[in-house]
């Protein structure tokens, strides 16, 4: 099962469409907020999406939770959990909702950590990355025994690949 995860595109509908086209085999596409596009915008259709601190459309939800096989996937932007300073508030929220996978944005920093049996993923930003020069997004491949996270730049060039044993 493969997920395509992006965040912080800040009004760039073209990059959303381009990234969606790179991985047509993705089971689900996730946008972790700050698209700055209307909820009903054509580029945002068929995407699991949440409200970022720069999104004004009231139709966006602050968080979503869904099931992929035996895994609960929790998506939020991260600004409500102070993710720029510490992951702990988000770790506690993940525990509250029973998530095995957490997708978030806000910091524009590409990161992945396995904390207390939960995988936390920030795909970075496809507009204004921080700490790396590449604009980024990720794909997550889920198996019964491990997670594989492929990190890409905005031209679909592989930046890094990470493995997390369950």
Beta strands, then each sheet from edge to edge (+ up, - down):
strand 1: 2-6
strand 2: 28-31
strand 3: 48-49
strand 4: 63-68
strand 5: 71-76
strand 6: 101-104
strand 7: 110-115
strand 8: 118-123
strand 9: 136-142
strand 10: 146-153
strand 11: 158-165
sheet 1: 3+ 2+ 1+ 9- 10+ 11-
sheet 2: 4+ 5- 6- 8- 7+
end
